[in-house]
Amino acid sequence: MAGLVAGDPARQWEWHESYRDLFKNMYRTSYADMSHGREVYTKSDFPAGYGGHIPTMRFDVMHHNTAFDRTHALRRTDPSRDAFPSFKANIDGLPGCTAFPAGARKNPTLGVVPHSGSTTQLKPPWALVPTKREPLNYRAVPPTMRKSLSSPMLGGQRSNVAAMNAGLAMSAGPSPEPSYMQETPSGMLSPEGERLKRSVQMANRHAHEGDMPHESDILAEQLNM
């Protein structure tokens, strides 16, 4: 052992700092670190928005129990060096620039989210808060449809007088027939054309004489009201 410069290989943990830092973090997993609230990815030691040199990000140092952090901590406390202070309080949300820092306000949370008191009803964001209204589907009727006053079937009256007068004025005057309903001389049609013409005229006559249901009637029939 006299020829060894560093030390005893069997006790390398005691005198080799890089070896010690390597083996301390070799078998750490992100699952175990996340469960214990430790770091699972490389974070910045400076406030958000800082665009200068960040040693931990530049050299991809994730764990903070190595010689890298110990060296930077000693540099911050060295009066002969011009180094940045620690921004841990700033990152944690604690105001360190006031005379009496109080931290973030802790609002009361008791009774804010309705809960039945059982362990089966989870709270957000792990579950959905039940709503007071039924979800919209083909089985449920929206509550605003029951209180609508614009449908004649529900007892409402149309209050737009200008629209009613415009409709009456349009229906009062004679409307020209479209080209497919105008009379065609009989001598210009073949027997098949005559039969087709009579069929179209009968269909148009039945369509004009029939009763066209209003949209409120269809809505009421579909909703069984």
SERO-440822 format. One record per residue: residue in three letters; z, x, y of N, C-alpha, C in turn; chain. Coordinates in steps of 0.1 Angstrom, whole numbers. Layout:
REM SERO-440822
+-----+-------+-------+-------+-------+-------+-------+-------+-------+-------+-------+
! res !    nZ !    nX !    nY !   caZ !   caX !   caY !    cZ !    cX !    cY ! chain !
+-----+-------+-------+-------+-------+-------+-------+-------+-------+-------+-------+
! Ala !     Z !     X !     Y !     Z !     X !     Y !     Z !     X !     Y !     A !
...
+-----+-------+-------+-------+-------+-------+-------+-------+-------+-------+-------+
***
This chain:
REM SERO-440822
+-----+-------+-------+-------+-------+-------+-------+-------+-------+-------+-------+
! res !    nZ !    nX !    nY !   caZ !   caX !   caY !    cZ !    cX !    cY ! chain !
+-----+-------+-------+-------+-------+-------+-------+-------+-------+-------+-------+
! Met !     0 !     8 !   -12 !     0 !     0 !     0 !     0 !     8 !    13 !     A !
! Ala !     1 !    22 !    11 !     2 !    30 !    23 !   -11 !    31 !    30 !     A !
! Gly !   -23 !    29 !    23 !   -36 !    30 !    29 !   -40 !    18 !    36 !     A !
! Leu !   -33 !     7 !    35 !   -37 !    -6 !    41 !   -33 !    -5 !    56 !     A !
! Val !   -42 !    -9 !    65 !   -40 !    -8 !    79 !   -33 !   -22 !    84 !     A !
! Ala !   -39 !   -33 !    79 !   -34 !   -46 !    84 !   -21 !   -49 !    78 !     A !
! Gly !   -19 !   -49 !    65 !    -7 !   -54 !    58 !    -9 !   -57 !    44 !     A !
! Asp !     1 !   -63 !    38 !     1 !   -67 !    24 !    -8 !   -79 !    22 !     A !
! Pro !   -19 !   -78 !    13 !   -27 !   -90 !    11 !   -19 !  -102 !     6 !     A !
! Ala !    -9 !  -100 !    -2 !    -1 !  -111 !    -7 !     6 !  -118 !     4 !     A !
! Arg !     9 !  -112 !    15 !    16 !  -118 !    26 !     7 !  -119 !    38 !     A !
! Gln !    -6 !  -122 !    35 !   -16 !  -123 !    46 !   -13 !  -135 !    56 !     A !
! Trp !    -7 !  -145 !    51 !    -3 !  -156 !    59 !     5 !  -152 !    71 !     A !
! Glu !    14 !  -142 !    69 !    23 !  -138 !    80 !    17 !  -130 !    91 !     A !
! Trp !     7 !  -121 !    88 !     2 !  -112 !    98 !   -12 !  -114 !   102 !     A !
! His !   -19 !  -123 !    95 !   -33 !  -126 !    98 !   -34 !  -140 !   104 !     A !
! Glu !   -36 !  -140 !   118 !   -35 !  -153 !   125 !   -48 !  -162 !   122 !     A !
! Ser !   -59 !  -156 !   121 !   -71 !  -164 !   118 !   -71 !  -169 !   104 !     A !
! Tyr !   -65 !  -161 !    95 !   -64 !  -166 !    81 !   -54 !  -178 !    80 !     A !
! Arg !   -43 !  -177 !    88 !   -33 !  -187 !    88 !   -39 !  -200 !    94 !     A !
! Asp !   -46 !  -199 !   105 !   -52 !  -211 !   111 !   -62 !  -217 !   102 !     A !
! Leu !   -70 !  -209 !    95 !   -80 !  -215 !    86 !   -73 !  -223 !    75 !     A !
! Phe !   -63 !  -217 !    68 !   -57 !  -224 !    57 !   -48 !  -236 !    61 !     A !
! Lys !   -43 !  -236 !    73 !   -36 !  -247 !    78 !   -45 !  -260 !    79 !     A !
! Asn !   -57 !  -258 !    83 !   -66 !  -269 !    85 !   -77 !  -271 !    74 !     A !
! Met !   -76 !  -263 !    63 !   -87 !  -264 !    54 !   -88 !  -277 !    46 !     A !
! Tyr !   -77 !  -282 !    43 !   -77 !  -295 !    34 !   -73 !  -307 !    42 !     A !
! Arg !   -74 !  -306 !    55 !   -72 !  -318 !    64 !   -84 !  -327 !    63 !     A !
! Thr !   -82 !  -340 !    62 !   -93 !  -350 !    61 !   -92 !  -359 !    73 !     A !
! Ser !  -103 !  -364 !    77 !  -103 !  -373 !    89 !   -96 !  -386 !    86 !     A !
! Tyr !   -95 !  -391 !    74 !   -88 !  -403 !    70 !   -73 !  -401 !    72 !     A !
! Ala !   -68 !  -389 !    67 !   -53 !  -387 !    69 !   -50 !  -384 !    84 !     A !
! Asp !   -59 !  -377 !    91 !   -56 !  -374 !   105 !   -56 !  -387 !   113 !     A !
! Met !   -65 !  -396 !   110 !   -66 !  -408 !   117 !   -54 !  -417 !   114 !     A !
! Ser !   -49 !  -417 !   102 !   -37 !  -424 !    99 !   -24 !  -419 !   106 !     A !
! His !   -24 !  -406 !   109 !   -13 !  -400 !   116 !   -15 !  -399 !   131 !     A !
! Gly !   -26 !  -404 !   136 !   -28 !  -403 !   150 !   -32 !  -389 !   155 !     A !
! Arg !   -38 !  -381 !   147 !   -43 !  -368 !   151 !   -57 !  -368 !   154 !     A !
! Glu !   -62 !  -356 !   159 !   -76 !  -356 !   163 !   -86 !  -356 !   151 !     A !
! Val !   -96 !  -363 !   152 !  -106 !  -365 !   142 !  -120 !  -360 !   147 !     A !
! Tyr !  -121 !  -357 !   159 !  -134 !  -352 !   165 !  -131 !  -343 !   177 !     A !
! Thr !  -140 !  -336 !   181 !  -138 !  -327 !   193 !  -137 !  -334 !   206 !     A !
! Lys !  -126 !  -332 !   213 !  -124 !  -339 !   225 !  -124 !  -329 !   237 !     A !
! Ser !  -126 !  -334 !   249 !  -126 !  -326 !   260 !  -111 !  -325 !   266 !     A !
! Asp !  -107 !  -313 !   271 !   -94 !  -312 !   277 !   -94 !  -314 !   292 !     A !
! Phe !  -106 !  -318 !   297 !  -107 !  -320 !   312 !  -109 !  -335 !   314 !     A !
! Pro !  -107 !  -340 !   327 !  -109 !  -354 !   330 !  -124 !  -358 !   328 !     A !
! Ala !  -126 !  -371 !   327 !  -139 !  -377 !   325 !  -148 !  -374 !   337 !     A !
! Gly !  -160 !  -370 !   334 !  -170 !  -367 !   344 !  -170 !  -352 !   348 !     A !
! Tyr !  -161 !  -344 !   343 !  -162 !  -330 !   346 !  -174 !  -323 !   340 !     A !
! Gly !  -182 !  -316 !   348 !  -194 !  -311 !   343 !  -194 !  -296 !   342 !     A !
! Gly !  -183 !  -289 !   343 !  -182 !  -275 !   342 !  -180 !  -270 !   328 !     A !
! His !  -176 !  -258 !   327 !  -174 !  -252 !   313 !  -161 !  -258 !   307 !     A !
! Ile !  -163 !  -263 !   295 !  -152 !  -269 !   287 !  -151 !  -260 !   274 !     A !
! Pro !  -141 !  -252 !   273 !  -141 !  -243 !   261 !  -140 !  -250 !   248 !     A !
! Thr !  -132 !  -260 !   247 !  -131 !  -267 !   234 !  -145 !  -274 !   230 !     A !
! Met !  -152 !  -279 !   239 !  -165 !  -285 !   236 !  -176 !  -274 !   234 !     A !
! Arg !  -175 !  -263 !   241 !  -185 !  -253 !   240 !  -184 !  -246 !   227 !     A !
! Phe !  -172 !  -243 !   222 !  -170 !  -236 !   209 !  -166 !  -245 !   198 !     A !
! Asp !  -167 !  -258 !   200 !  -165 !  -268 !   189 !  -152 !  -266 !   182 !     A !
! Val !  -141 !  -267 !   190 !  -128 !  -265 !   185 !  -121 !  -279 !   184 !     A !
! Met !  -119 !  -284 !   172 !  -113 !  -297 !   170 !   -98 !  -297 !   169 !     A !
! His !   -93 !  -288 !   161 !   -78 !  -288 !   159 !   -72 !  -280 !   170 !     A !
! His !   -60 !  -285 !   174 !   -53 !  -278 !   185 !   -40 !  -271 !   181 !     A !
! Asn !   -40 !  -266 !   168 !   -29 !  -259 !   164 !   -33 !  -244 !   160 !     A !
! Thr !   -43 !  -239 !   167 !   -48 !  -226 !   163 !   -45 !  -216 !   175 !     A !
! Ala !   -50 !  -204 !   173 !   -48 !  -194 !   183 !   -56 !  -196 !   196 !     A !
! Phe !   -67 !  -205 !   194 !   -75 !  -208 !   206 !   -67 !  -215 !   216 !     A !
! Asp !   -59 !  -225 !   212 !   -51 !  -233 !   222 !   -39 !  -225 !   227 !     A !
! Arg !   -34 !  -217 !   218 !   -22 !  -209 !   222 !   -27 !  -199 !   233 !     A !
! Thr !   -38 !  -193 !   232 !   -43 !  -184 !   242 !   -46 !  -190 !   255 !     A !
! His !   -52 !  -202 !   255 !   -54 !  -209 !   268 !   -41 !  -214 !   274 !     A !
! Ala !   -31 !  -217 !   266 !   -18 !  -221 !   272 !   -11 !  -210 !   278 !     A !
! Leu !   -13 !  -198 !   272 !    -7 !  -186 !   279 !   -14 !  -182 !   291 !     A !
! Arg !   -27 !  -185 !   292 !   -35 !  -182 !   304 !   -31 !  -191 !   315 !     A !
! Arg !   -28 !  -203 !   312 !   -24 !  -213 !   323 !   -10 !  -209 !   329 !     A !
! Thr !    -2 !  -203 !   321 !    12 !  -200 !   326 !    12 !  -185 !   332 !     A !
! Asp !     1 !  -178 !   331 !     1 !  -165 !   336 !    -1 !  -165 !   351 !     A !
! Pro !     8 !  -160 !   359 !     7 !  -161 !   374 !    -4 !  -152 !   379 !     A !
! Ser !    -9 !  -142 !   372 !   -19 !  -133 !   377 !   -33 !  -139 !   374 !     A !
! Arg !   -34 !  -151 !   368 !   -48 !  -156 !   365 !   -50 !  -169 !   373 !     A !
! Asp !   -62 !  -171 !   377 !   -66 !  -184 !   384 !   -71 !  -193 !   374 !     A !
! Ala !   -63 !  -201 !   367 !   -67 !  -210 !   356 !   -64 !  -225 !   360 !     A !
! Phe !   -71 !  -234 !   353 !   -69 !  -248 !   355 !   -56 !  -252 !   349 !     A !
! Pro !   -49 !  -262 !   355 !   -37 !  -267 !   349 !   -40 !  -276 !   337 !     A !
! Ser !   -30 !  -281 !   331 !   -32 !  -290 !   320 !   -35 !  -304 !   325 !     A !
! Phe !   -45 !  -310 !   319 !   -49 !  -324 !   323 !   -45 !  -334 !   313 !     A !
! Lys !   -35 !  -331 !   305 !   -30 !  -340 !   294 !   -25 !  -353 !   300 !     A !
! Ala !   -17 !  -353 !   311 !   -12 !  -365 !   317 !   -23 !  -373 !   322 !     A !
! Asn !   -33 !  -367 !   328 !   -44 !  -374 !   334 !   -52 !  -382 !   323 !     A !
! Ile !   -54 !  -375 !   312 !   -62 !  -381 !   301 !   -54 !  -392 !   294 !     A !
! Asp !   -41 !  -390 !   294 !   -32 !  -401 !   288 !   -30 !  -413 !   297 !     A !
! Gly !   -34 !  -412 !   309 !   -33 !  -424 !   318 !   -21 !  -424 !   326 !     A !
! Leu !   -13 !  -412 !   327 !    -1 !  -412 !   335 !    -4 !  -406 !   348 !     A !
! Pro !    -1 !  -413 !   359 !    -4 !  -407 !   373 !     5 !  -396 !   376 !     A !
! Gly !     0 !  -384 !   376 !     9 !  -372 !   379 !     8 !  -368 !   393 !     A !
! Cys !     1 !  -375 !   402 !     0 !  -371 !   416 !    10 !  -379 !   425 !     A !
! Thr !    17 !  -388 !   420 !    27 !  -396 !   428 !    41 !  -390 !   426 !     A !
! Ala !    49 !  -394 !   435 !    63 !  -389 !   435 !    71 !  -395 !   423 !     A !
! Phe !    68 !  -407 !   420 !    75 !  -414 !   409 !    65 !  -420 !   400 !     A !
! Pro !    59 !  -413 !   391 !    49 !  -418 !   382 !    55 !  -428 !   372 !     A !
! Ala !    49 !  -440 !   372 !    55 !  -451 !   363 !    46 !  -454 !   351 !     A !
! Gly !    34 !  -449 !   351 !    25 !  -451 !   340 !    17 !  -464 !   341 !     A !
! Ala !    10 !  -468 !   331 !     2 !  -480 !   331 !    11 !  -492 !   330 !     A !
! Arg !     8 !  -503 !   336 !    16 !  -515 !   336 !    14 !  -521 !   322 !     A !
! Lys !    25 !  -525 !   316 !    26 !  -531 !   303 !    28 !  -546 !   305 !     A !
! Asn !    17 !  -554 !   304 !    18 !  -568 !   305 !    24 !  -575 !   293 !     A !
! Pro !    31 !  -586 !   295 !    37 !  -592 !   283 !    26 !  -599 !   275 !     A !
! Thr !    28 !  -597 !   262 !    18 !  -602 !   252 !    23 !  -613 !   243 !     A !
! Leu !    36 !  -617 !   245 !    42 !  -627 !   236 !    36 !  -641 !   240 !     A !
! Gly !    30 !  -648 !   230 !    25 !  -661 !   232 !    11 !  -662 !   239 !     A !
! Val !     5 !  -650 !   242 !    -8 !  -651 !   248 !   -19 !  -656 !   239 !     A !
! Val !   -19 !  -650 !   227 !   -28 !  -655 !   216 !   -21 !  -665 !   207 !     A !
! Pro !   -27 !  -677 !   206 !   -20 !  -687 !   197 !   -20 !  -682 !   183 !     A !
! His !    -8 !  -684 !   177 !    -6 !  -679 !   163 !     3 !  -689 !   156 !     A !
! Ser !     0 !  -691 !   143 !     8 !  -700 !   135 !    21 !  -694 !   130 !     A !
! Gly !    23 !  -681 !   131 !    35 !  -674 !   126 !    34 !  -669 !   112 !     A !
! Ser !    23 !  -673 !   106 !    21 !  -668 !    92 !    13 !  -655 !    92 !     A !
! Thr !    14 !  -648 !    80 !     7 !  -635 !    79 !    -8 !  -637 !    75 !     A !
! Thr !   -12 !  -649 !    72 !   -26 !  -651 !    68 !   -35 !  -653 !    80 !     A !
! Gln !   -30 !  -657 !    92 !   -38 !  -658 !   104 !   -38 !  -646 !   112 !     A !
! Leu !   -49 !  -639 !   111 !   -50 !  -626 !   118 !   -53 !  -628 !   133 !     A !
! Lys !   -51 !  -618 !   141 !   -53 !  -618 !   155 !   -66 !  -610 !   158 !     A !
! Pro !   -72 !  -613 !   170 !   -84 !  -605 !   174 !   -79 !  -590 !   176 !     A !
! Pro !   -88 !  -581 !   174 !  -102 !  -582 !   170 !  -104 !  -582 !   155 !     A !
! Trp !   -94 !  -585 !   147 !   -95 !  -586 !   133 !   -98 !  -600 !   128 !     A !
! Ala !   -99 !  -610 !   136 !  -102 !  -623 !   132 !  -107 !  -631 !   144 !     A !
! Leu !  -112 !  -643 !   141 !  -117 !  -652 !   152 !  -106 !  -662 !   156 !     A !
! Val !  -105 !  -664 !   169 !   -95 !  -674 !   174 !  -101 !  -687 !   171 !     A !
! Pro !   -94 !  -697 !   165 !  -100 !  -710 !   163 !  -101 !  -717 !   176 !     A !
! Thr !  -113 !  -724 !   177 !  -116 !  -731 !   190 !  -111 !  -746 !   189 !     A !
! Lys !  -110 !  -752 !   201 !  -105 !  -766 !   201 !  -116 !  -775 !   198 !     A !
! Arg !  -129 !  -772 !   199 !  -140 !  -780 !   197 !  -147 !  -776 !   183 !     A !
! Glu !  -153 !  -786 !   177 !  -160 !  -783 !   165 !  -173 !  -775 !   168 !     A !
! Pro !  -177 !  -766 !   159 !  -189 !  -759 !   162 !  -201 !  -768 !   161 !     A !
! Leu !  -211 !  -765 !   170 !  -223 !  -774 !   171 !  -232 !  -772 !   158 !     A !
! Asn !  -234 !  -783 !   151 !  -243 !  -783 !   140 !  -249 !  -797 !   139 !     A !
! Tyr !  -256 !  -800 !   128 !  -263 !  -813 !   127 !  -253 !  -824 !   123 !     A !
! Arg !  -241 !  -821 !   119 !  -231 !  -831 !   116 !  -222 !  -834 !   127 !     A !
! Ala !  -220 !  -825 !   137 !  -210 !  -828 !   148 !  -218 !  -833 !   160 !     A !
! Val !  -212 !  -842 !   168 !  -218 !  -847 !   180 !  -211 !  -840 !   192 !     A !
! Pro !  -219 !  -834 !   201 !  -212 !  -827 !   212 !  -204 !  -837 !   220 !     A !
! Pro !  -192 !  -833 !   224 !  -183 !  -843 !   232 !  -189 !  -847 !   245 !     A !
! Thr !  -198 !  -839 !   251 !  -204 !  -843 !   264 !  -215 !  -854 !   261 !     A !
! Met !  -220 !  -855 !   249 !  -230 !  -866 !   247 !  -224 !  -879 !   247 !     A !
! Arg !  -211 !  -880 !   243 !  -204 !  -893 !   243 !  -201 !  -898 !   257 !     A !
! Lys !  -200 !  -889 !   266 !  -196 !  -893 !   280 !  -208 !  -893 !   289 !     A !
! Ser !  -220 !  -892 !   284 !  -232 !  -891 !   292 !  -234 !  -905 !   299 !     A !
! Leu !  -238 !  -905 !   312 !  -241 !  -917 !   319 !  -256 !  -918 !   322 !     A !
! Ser !  -264 !  -909 !   317 !  -278 !  -910 !   320 !  -286 !  -918 !   309 !     A !
! Ser !  -279 !  -921 !   298 !  -286 !  -929 !   287 !  -284 !  -944 !   289 !     A !
! Pro !  -294 !  -952 !   289 !  -292 !  -966 !   291 !  -284 !  -972 !   279 !     A !
! Met !  -285 !  -967 !   267 !  -278 !  -972 !   256 !  -263 !  -970 !   257 !     A !
! Leu !  -259 !  -961 !   265 !  -244 !  -958 !   267 !  -239 !  -965 !   279 !     A !
! Gly !  -246 !  -974 !   285 !  -241 !  -982 !   296 !  -244 !  -976 !   310 !     A !
! Gly !  -251 !  -965 !   311 !  -254 !  -960 !   324 !  -266 !  -966 !   330 !     A !
! Gln !  -268 !  -964 !   343 !  -279 !  -969 !   351 !  -286 !  -957 !   358 !     A !
! Arg !  -299 !  -959 !   360 !  -306 !  -948 !   366 !  -304 !  -949 !   381 !     A !
! Ser !  -299 !  -938 !   387 !  -296 !  -939 !   402 !  -307 !  -933 !   410 !     A !
! Asn !  -317 !  -927 !   404 !  -328 !  -921 !   412 !  -338 !  -931 !   416 !     A !
! Val !  -336 !  -937 !   428 !  -345 !  -948 !   433 !  -359 !  -943 !   436 !     A !
! Ala !  -360 !  -931 !   441 !  -373 !  -926 !   444 !  -382 !  -924 !   432 !     A !
! Ala !  -376 !  -920 !   421 !  -383 !  -918 !   409 !  -388 !  -932 !   403 !     A !
! Met !  -379 !  -942 !   405 !  -383 !  -955 !   400 !  -394 !  -961 !   408 !     A !
! Asn !  -394 !  -959 !   421 !  -405 !  -964 !   430 !  -418 !  -957 !   427 !     A !
! Ala !  -417 !  -944 !   424 !  -429 !  -937 !   421 !  -435 !  -942 !   407 !     A !
! Gly !  -427 !  -944 !   398 !  -431 !  -950 !   385 !  -438 !  -963 !   386 !     A !
! Leu !  -432 !  -972 !   395 !  -438 !  -985 !   397 !  -451 !  -984 !   404 !     A !
! Ala !  -452 !  -975 !   414 !  -465 !  -973 !   421 !  -476 !  -968 !   412 !     A !
! Met !  -472 !  -959 !   403 !  -483 !  -954 !   393 !  -487 !  -965 !   383 !     A !
! Ser !  -478 !  -973 !   379 !  -481 !  -983 !   369 !  -488 !  -996 !   375 !     A !
! Ala !  -487 !  -997 !   388 !  -493 ! -1009 !   395 !  -508 ! -1009 !   395 !     A !
! Gly !  -514 !  -997 !   399 !  -529 !  -996 !   400 !  -536 !  -995 !   387 !     A !
! Pro !  -549 !  -999 !   387 !  -557 !  -998 !   374 !  -560 !  -983 !   371 !     A !
! Ser !  -557 !  -980 !   359 !  -560 !  -966 !   355 !  -573 !  -965 !   348 !     A !
! Pro !  -582 !  -955 !   351 !  -595 !  -954 !   344 !  -593 !  -951 !   329 !     A !
! Glu !  -601 !  -957 !   321 !  -600 !  -954 !   307 !  -606 !  -940 !   304 !     A !
! Pro !  -601 !  -933 !   294 !  -607 !  -920 !   290 !  -621 !  -922 !   284 !     A !
! Ser !  -628 !  -911 !   283 !  -642 !  -912 !   278 !  -643 !  -917 !   264 !     A !
! Tyr !  -633 !  -915 !   255 !  -634 !  -919 !   242 !  -631 !  -934 !   240 !     A !
! Met !  -626 !  -941 !   251 !  -623 !  -955 !   250 !  -634 !  -963 !   258 !     A !
! Gln !  -643 !  -957 !   265 !  -654 !  -964 !   272 !  -664 !  -969 !   263 !     A !
! Glu !  -671 !  -980 !   268 !  -681 !  -987 !   259 !  -693 !  -979 !   258 !     A !
! Thr !  -699 !  -979 !   247 !  -712 !  -972 !   244 !  -722 !  -982 !   240 !     A !
! Pro !  -734 !  -981 !   246 !  -745 !  -991 !   241 !  -746 !  -991 !   226 !     A !
! Ser !  -748 ! -1004 !   221 !  -748 ! -1005 !   206 !  -761 !  -999 !   200 !     A !
! Gly !  -772 !  -999 !   208 !  -785 !  -994 !   203 !  -785 !  -979 !   200 !     A !
! Met !  -775 !  -972 !   206 !  -775 !  -957 !   205 !  -766 !  -953 !   193 !     A !
! Leu !  -759 !  -962 !   186 !  -750 !  -959 !   175 !  -756 !  -963 !   162 !     A !
! Ser !  -753 !  -956 !   152 !  -757 !  -959 !   138 !  -747 !  -969 !   132 !     A !
! Pro !  -750 !  -975 !   120 !  -740 !  -984 !   114 !  -727 !  -977 !   112 !     A !
! Glu !  -727 !  -964 !   107 !  -714 !  -957 !   105 !  -707 !  -955 !   119 !     A !
! Gly !  -715 !  -953 !   129 !  -709 !  -951 !   142 !  -702 !  -964 !   147 !     A !
! Glu !  -709 !  -975 !   144 !  -703 !  -988 !   148 !  -690 !  -991 !   141 !     A !
! Arg !  -689 !  -988 !   128 !  -677 !  -990 !   121 !  -666 !  -981 !   126 !     A !
! Leu !  -669 !  -968 !   129 !  -659 !  -959 !   135 !  -655 !  -964 !   149 !     A !
! Lys !  -664 !  -969 !   157 !  -660 !  -974 !   170 !  -651 !  -986 !   169 !     A !
! Arg !  -654 !  -995 !   160 !  -645 ! -1007 !   158 !  -631 ! -1002 !   153 !     A !
! Ser !  -630 !  -992 !   144 !  -617 !  -987 !   139 !  -609 !  -981 !   150 !     A !
! Val !  -616 !  -973 !   159 !  -609 !  -967 !   170 !  -604 !  -977 !   180 !     A !
! Gln !  -612 !  -987 !   183 !  -608 !  -997 !   193 !  -596 ! -1005 !   187 !     A !
! Met !  -596 ! -1008 !   174 !  -585 ! -1016 !   169 !  -572 ! -1007 !   169 !     A !
! Ala !  -573 !  -994 !   166 !  -562 !  -986 !   166 !  -556 !  -984 !   180 !     A !
! Asn !  -565 !  -983 !   190 !  -560 !  -982 !   204 !  -554 !  -995 !   208 !     A !
! Arg !  -559 ! -1007 !   204 !  -554 ! -1020 !   208 !  -540 ! -1021 !   202 !     A !
! His !  -538 ! -1017 !   189 !  -525 ! -1018 !   183 !  -515 ! -1009 !   190 !     A !
! Ala !  -520 !  -997 !   194 !  -511 !  -988 !   200 !  -506 !  -992 !   214 !     A !
! His !  -515 !  -999 !   222 !  -511 ! -1004 !   235 !  -502 ! -1016 !   234 !     A !
! Glu !  -504 ! -1024 !   224 !  -496 ! -1037 !   222 !  -483 ! -1034 !   215 !     A !
! Gly !  -481 ! -1023 !   208 !  -469 ! -1019 !   202 !  -458 ! -1016 !   211 !     A !
! Asp !  -446 ! -1015 !   206 !  -434 ! -1012 !   214 !  -430 !  -997 !   212 !     A !
! Met !  -431 !  -989 !   222 !  -427 !  -975 !   221 !  -412 !  -973 !   223 !     A !
! Pro !  -405 !  -968 !   214 !  -391 !  -967 !   216 !  -387 !  -957 !   226 !     A !
! His !  -376 !  -959 !   233 !  -372 !  -950 !   244 !  -364 !  -939 !   237 !     A !
! Glu !  -364 !  -927 !   244 !  -357 !  -916 !   238 !  -342 !  -918 !   236 !     A !
! Ser !  -336 !  -927 !   244 !  -322 !  -931 !   242 !  -320 !  -939 !   229 !     A !
! Asp !  -330 !  -947 !   226 !  -330 !  -955 !   214 !  -330 !  -946 !   202 !     A !
! Ile !  -339 !  -936 !   202 !  -340 !  -926 !   191 !  -327 !  -918 !   190 !     A !
! Leu !  -321 !  -914 !   201 !  -309 !  -906 !   201 !  -298 !  -914 !   195 !     A !
! Ala !  -297 !  -927 !   199 !  -286 !  -935 !   194 !  -287 !  -938 !   180 !     A !
! Glu !  -300 !  -940 !   175 !  -302 !  -942 !   161 !  -298 !  -930 !   152 !     A !
! Gln !  -302 !  -918 !   157 !  -299 !  -906 !   150 !  -284 !  -903 !   149 !     A !
! Leu !  -277 !  -907 !   160 !  -262 !  -904 !   161 !  -254 !  -916 !   156 !     A !
! Asn !  -261 !  -926 !   151 !  -254 !  -938 !   145 !  -244 !  -944 !   155 !     A !
! Met !  -248 !  -945 !   168 !  -239 !  -951 !   178 !  -242 !  -965 !   180 !     A !
+-----+-------+-------+-------+-------+-------+-------+-------+-------+-------+-------+
***
